Amino acid sequence: MQPTSYQSEIPDEWFTRKKIDIDAAEVVSRPSLSYWQDAWRRLKQNKMAMLGLAFLILLAVMATVGPIFSPYGVNVQNLPNQYQPPSQEHWFGTDNAGRDVFTRTWYGARISLFVGLVAALIDVTIGIIWGGISGYKGGRTDSIMMRIIEILYGIPSLLVTILLLVVLGPSLLTIIIALTITGWVGMARIVRGQVLQIKNYEHVLASKSFGAKSSRIIRRNLLPNTMGPIIVQMTLSVPTAIFAEAFLSFIGLGIQAPFASWGVMANDALGAITSGYWWTLFFPAFFISFTMFAFNVLGDGLQDGLDPKLRK
C-alpha cells in the first residue's frame, strides 16, 4: 500500500522512536518478577544445568525407592551366581560374591548423597556463623578470626581426614566429621566477603541508626543478601564430599565391606576388571562421575541465575 501524502511528510525517525516508546511501555506494564522467580527463569534457560538437576532428582528418587523394588538384598551373597553380566534378571549384573550390582548401586547412592548433603549443611552452618560474625564485627575480631581460617586453610585437608580416620576408626560418622573439620573454611571466607560489602549499604546503616541489635541485622539484612553465593558454594561442596567419601572407601578408610558404597564397589571391582567383568566397575564409576558433573553444572547455572547483575 502506498503511503499517503500525510504519511510521506513524517520522517522515518519519528516512527522508529514511537516503536521504541511502545516497546518500553510494554516492558514496564509486564508484571515484575521477584528475585527468585527471575533466577528460576534464567536457570531454566540453561540446558546443562537443567540436565544436571533432572539427573540429581532421578538419582534421589532411585536411591529412595530402587532398593525397595529390587528382589535382591544388598548384602545377600550367591556365589554360584557371581560375575553374571547385565541381563533382565540382574540389570547391572552381579559382583564377585553374586550380589546384585543394581541394588548395591542405589544403596551406594544413599550413602554418597547423605554424606555429601550432611557435610555441605554443616559447612554452610559453620561458615555462615563464622564468616558473618567476622565480616560484621570487623577490626580486631575479624583479624583474629581470619588468622584462624588461614591456619586451617594451610593444613592439607586430606591429611587431616586420613589421620582422623586412623585414630577414630572408619565409619560414616567419622567421615562426616573429618570432611567438615576444614571444609567450612571456604564458605566462611565467601560469607565474610559478602558481609563486608553489604554492611555498608544504606538500609543496613539505617537499621544501625535505629538501634537494631547486631543479631537482628545479620539475620534480617545481611544473610538474605548473601544467599545466592551461599547456595552456589553449597552445590559445589556436595560433589567434593561425595568424591572424598568414595576415595576414602576405595582405599579402605571409609565405609567398610560388606556395606554398599560406590567407593567400596569400585575397590571390589579392581581384581575383576582385568578379567573382563567390566560392569562391576563401570556402574559405580559412572554414577560417581556423573553425579559430580551434575552438581557442578547445576552450581554454574545457579551462579548465573542468582547473579543480580544479570537481571533484566
C-alpha positions as CSV (number, residue, x, y, z in Angstrom):
1,M,0.0,0.0,0.0
2,Q,1.4,3.4,-1.0
3,P,1.8,5.9,1.9
4,T,-0.5,8.9,1.8
5,S,0.8,12.4,1.3
6,Y,0.4,13.0,5.0
7,Q,2.5,9.9,6.0
8,S,5.2,10.9,3.5
9,E,5.7,14.2,5.2
10,I,6.5,12.5,8.6
11,P,10.2,11.5,8.9
12,D,11.0,7.8,9.4
13,E,12.8,8.6,12.7
14,W,9.5,9.5,14.2
15,F,8.1,6.0,13.6
16,T,11.3,4.4,15.0
17,R,11.2,6.5,18.2
18,K,7.4,5.7,18.6
19,K,8.0,2.0,18.2
20,I,10.8,2.1,20.9
21,D,8.5,4.0,23.3
22,I,5.7,1.4,22.7
23,D,8.1,-1.5,23.4
24,A,9.4,0.2,26.6
25,A,5.8,0.8,27.7
26,E,5.0,-2.9,27.2
27,V,8.1,-3.9,29.3
28,V,7.0,-1.6,32.1
29,S,3.4,-2.9,32.0
30,R,4.5,-6.5,32.4
31,P,4.3,-7.9,36.0
32,S,7.7,-7.7,37.6
33,L,9.3,-11.0,38.8
34,S,10.8,-11.4,42.2
35,Y,14.5,-12.2,42.7
36,W,13.9,-15.9,43.0
37,Q,11.4,-16.1,40.1
38,D,13.8,-14.3,37.8
39,A,16.6,-16.7,39.0
40,W,14.5,-19.7,38.2
41,R,13.6,-18.3,34.8
42,R,17.3,-17.9,33.9
43,L,18.1,-21.3,35.4
44,K,15.5,-22.9,33.1
45,Q,17.2,-21.4,30.1
46,N,20.5,-23.2,31.0
47,K,20.0,-26.6,29.4
48,M,23.1,-28.2,31.0
49,A,22.0,-27.0,34.5
50,M,18.5,-28.4,34.0
51,L,20.1,-31.7,32.8
52,G,22.1,-31.9,35.9
53,L,19.1,-31.1,38.1
54,A,17.0,-33.7,36.3
55,F,19.7,-36.3,36.9
56,L,20.0,-35.5,40.6
57,I,16.2,-35.7,41.1
58,L,16.2,-39.1,39.3
59,L,19.2,-40.2,41.4
60,A,17.5,-39.2,44.6
61,V,14.2,-41.0,43.7
62,M,16.0,-44.2,42.7
63,A,18.2,-44.1,45.8
64,T,15.0,-44.0,47.8
65,V,12.8,-46.5,46.0
66,G,15.2,-48.5,43.9
67,P,16.3,-51.0,46.6
68,I,12.7,-51.3,47.8
69,F,11.5,-52.7,44.5
70,S,14.6,-54.9,43.9
71,P,14.0,-58.6,44.8
72,Y,17.7,-58.9,45.9
73,G,19.2,-57.9,49.2
74,V,22.1,-55.5,49.3
75,N,24.4,-58.0,51.2
76,V,22.8,-61.3,50.1
77,Q,25.6,-63.4,48.6
78,N,25.0,-66.1,45.9
79,L,28.4,-67.5,45.0
80,P,27.2,-69.8,42.1
81,N,25.7,-66.6,40.6
82,Q,28.9,-64.5,40.7
83,Y,30.0,-62.3,37.7
84,Q,26.7,-62.5,35.8
85,P,26.6,-59.9,33.0
86,P,23.8,-57.4,32.8
87,S,20.5,-59.1,31.9
88,Q,16.8,-59.0,32.5
89,E,17.3,-60.8,35.8
90,H,20.2,-58.6,37.0
91,W,20.1,-55.3,35.2
92,F,23.6,-54.2,36.3
93,G,25.0,-57.8,36.6
94,T,26.5,-59.3,39.8
95,D,29.8,-58.9,41.5
96,N,32.4,-61.4,42.9
97,A,30.1,-62.6,45.6
98,G,27.0,-62.9,43.4
99,R,25.4,-59.8,44.9
100,D,23.1,-57.7,42.6
101,V,25.0,-54.6,41.4
102,F,21.8,-52.8,40.7
103,T,20.7,-53.0,44.3
104,R,24.1,-52.1,45.7
105,T,24.4,-49.1,43.3
106,W,21.3,-47.5,44.8
107,Y,22.4,-48.2,48.3
108,G,25.7,-46.6,47.5
109,A,23.8,-43.6,46.2
110,R,22.1,-43.3,49.5
111,I,25.4,-43.2,51.4
112,S,27.0,-40.8,48.9
113,L,24.1,-38.3,48.9
114,F,23.7,-38.5,52.6
115,V,27.4,-37.8,53.2
116,G,27.5,-35.0,50.6
117,L,24.4,-33.2,51.8
118,V,25.1,-33.5,55.6
119,A,28.7,-32.4,55.1
120,A,27.6,-29.4,53.0
121,L,24.9,-28.4,55.5
122,I,27.4,-28.5,58.3
123,D,29.9,-26.4,56.3
124,V,27.2,-23.9,55.5
125,T,26.1,-23.6,59.1
126,I,29.6,-23.1,60.5
127,G,30.7,-20.9,57.6
128,I,27.7,-18.6,57.9
129,I,28.2,-18.1,61.6
130,W,31.9,-17.6,61.4
131,G,32.0,-15.5,58.3
132,G,29.0,-13.4,59.3
133,I,30.5,-12.5,62.7
134,S,33.9,-11.9,61.3
135,G,32.7,-9.6,58.5
136,Y,30.2,-7.7,60.6
137,K,32.3,-7.1,63.6
138,G,35.5,-6.2,61.7
139,G,38.5,-4.8,63.4
140,R,40.4,-6.9,65.8
141,T,37.7,-9.6,65.9
142,D,37.9,-10.0,62.1
143,S,41.7,-10.1,62.2
144,I,41.8,-12.9,64.8
145,M,39.1,-15.0,63.2
146,M,40.7,-14.7,59.7
147,R,44.1,-15.7,61.1
148,I,42.5,-18.9,62.4
149,I,40.9,-19.5,59.0
150,E,44.3,-19.0,57.3
151,I,45.9,-21.6,59.6
152,L,43.2,-24.1,58.9
153,Y,43.4,-23.3,55.2
154,G,47.1,-24.1,55.1
155,I,46.6,-27.6,56.6
156,P,46.1,-30.3,53.9
157,S,42.5,-31.4,54.4
158,L,43.2,-34.9,53.0
159,L,46.0,-35.4,55.6
160,V,43.7,-34.3,58.4
161,T,40.9,-36.6,57.2
162,I,43.2,-39.7,56.9
163,L,44.7,-39.1,60.4
164,L,41.3,-38.7,62.0
165,L,40.0,-41.8,60.3
166,V,43.1,-43.8,61.5
167,V,42.6,-42.5,65.1
168,L,38.8,-42.8,65.4
169,G,38.4,-45.7,63.0
170,P,36.5,-45.8,59.7
171,S,32.8,-45.1,60.0
172,L,30.1,-43.0,58.4
173,L,30.1,-40.5,61.4
174,T,33.9,-40.3,61.3
175,I,33.9,-39.5,57.6
176,I,31.4,-36.6,58.1
177,I,33.4,-35.2,61.0
178,A,36.7,-35.5,59.0
179,L,35.2,-33.8,56.0
180,T,33.8,-30.8,57.9
181,I,36.8,-30.0,60.1
182,T,38.3,-27.8,57.4
183,G,35.5,-27.9,54.8
184,W,33.7,-24.9,56.2
185,V,36.7,-22.6,55.6
186,G,35.8,-21.7,52.0
187,M,32.2,-21.0,52.9
188,A,33.3,-18.7,55.8
189,R,35.6,-16.6,53.5
190,I,32.8,-16.2,50.9
191,V,30.2,-15.1,53.6
192,R,32.8,-12.7,55.2
193,G,33.5,-11.1,51.8
194,Q,29.8,-10.6,51.1
195,V,29.0,-9.2,54.6
196,L,31.9,-6.7,54.4
197,Q,30.3,-5.3,51.2
198,I,26.7,-5.4,52.3
199,K,27.1,-4.0,55.8
200,N,27.8,-0.5,54.3
201,Y,24.6,-0.4,52.4
202,E,22.1,2.3,53.3
203,H,19.4,0.1,54.6
204,V,21.9,-1.6,57.0
205,L,23.3,1.7,58.2
206,A,19.7,2.9,58.8
207,S,19.0,-0.2,60.9
208,K,22.0,0.5,63.0
209,S,21.0,4.2,63.5
210,F,17.6,3.0,64.8
211,G,19.3,0.8,67.4
212,A,18.7,-2.6,65.9
213,K,20.7,-5.4,67.5
214,S,23.6,-7.0,65.7
215,S,21.9,-10.4,65.6
216,R,18.8,-8.9,64.0
217,I,20.8,-7.0,61.4
218,I,22.8,-10.1,60.5
219,R,19.6,-12.3,60.3
220,R,17.3,-9.8,58.5
221,N,19.6,-7.6,56.4
222,L,22.9,-9.4,55.7
223,L,22.2,-13.1,55.4
224,P,19.3,-12.8,52.9
225,N,21.5,-10.8,50.5
226,T,24.2,-13.4,50.7
227,M,22.0,-16.5,50.0
228,G,23.0,-16.5,46.3
229,P,26.7,-17.2,46.8
230,I,25.9,-19.5,49.7
231,I,23.7,-21.7,47.6
232,V,26.2,-21.8,44.8
233,Q,29.0,-22.7,47.1
234,M,26.8,-25.4,48.7
235,T,26.1,-27.1,45.4
236,L,29.9,-27.2,44.7
237,S,30.7,-28.6,48.2
238,V,28.4,-31.6,47.8
239,P,30.3,-33.3,44.9
240,T,33.6,-32.6,46.8
241,A,32.3,-34.5,49.8
242,I,30.9,-37.3,47.6
243,F,34.2,-37.8,45.9
244,A,36.1,-37.7,49.2
245,E,33.8,-40.4,50.6
246,A,34.2,-42.6,47.5
247,F,38.0,-42.1,47.6
248,L,38.3,-42.9,51.3
249,S,36.1,-46.0,50.9
250,F,38.2,-47.0,47.8
251,I,41.4,-47.0,49.8
252,G,39.8,-48.8,52.8
253,L,39.4,-45.9,55.2
254,G,35.8,-45.1,54.6
255,I,32.7,-47.4,54.5
256,Q,33.7,-50.9,55.2
257,A,32.5,-54.1,53.4
258,P,30.0,-55.7,53.2
259,F,28.2,-52.3,53.3
260,A,27.5,-50.9,49.9
261,S,29.3,-47.7,48.8
262,W,30.4,-46.6,45.4
263,G,34.0,-46.5,46.6
264,V,33.7,-50.0,48.1
265,M,32.2,-51.3,44.9
266,A,35.0,-49.8,42.9
267,N,37.6,-51.4,45.2
268,D,35.9,-54.8,44.9
269,A,35.9,-54.5,41.1
270,L,39.6,-53.9,40.7
271,G,40.5,-57.5,40.5
272,A,37.6,-58.3,38.2
273,I,38.1,-55.6,35.6
274,T,41.2,-57.3,34.1
275,S,39.2,-60.5,33.7
276,G,36.6,-58.8,31.5
277,Y,33.9,-58.2,34.1
278,W,33.6,-54.5,33.2
279,W,30.2,-53.9,34.7
280,T,31.4,-54.3,38.2
281,L,33.5,-51.1,37.9
282,F,31.5,-49.3,35.2
283,F,28.3,-48.5,37.1
284,P,29.8,-47.2,40.4
285,A,32.4,-45.2,38.4
286,F,29.7,-43.8,36.1
287,F,27.5,-42.6,38.9
288,I,30.4,-41.1,40.8
289,S,31.5,-39.2,37.7
290,F,28.0,-38.1,36.5
291,T,26.9,-37.1,40.0
292,M,29.9,-34.8,40.4
293,F,29.3,-33.5,36.8
294,A,25.6,-32.8,37.6
295,F,26.3,-30.9,40.8
296,N,29.0,-28.8,39.1
297,V,26.9,-27.8,36.1
298,L,23.9,-27.1,38.4
299,G,26.2,-24.9,40.5
300,D,27.4,-23.0,37.4
301,G,23.8,-22.5,36.3
302,L,22.8,-21.2,39.8
303,Q,25.8,-18.9,39.8
304,D,24.5,-17.2,36.6
305,G,20.8,-17.4,37.7
306,L,21.4,-15.8,41.1
307,D,23.8,-13.1,39.9
308,P,21.8,-9.8,40.4
309,K,24.0,-8.1,37.7
310,L,22.4,-10.3,35.1
311,R,18.8,-9.4,36.0
312,K,16.8,-7.8,33.1
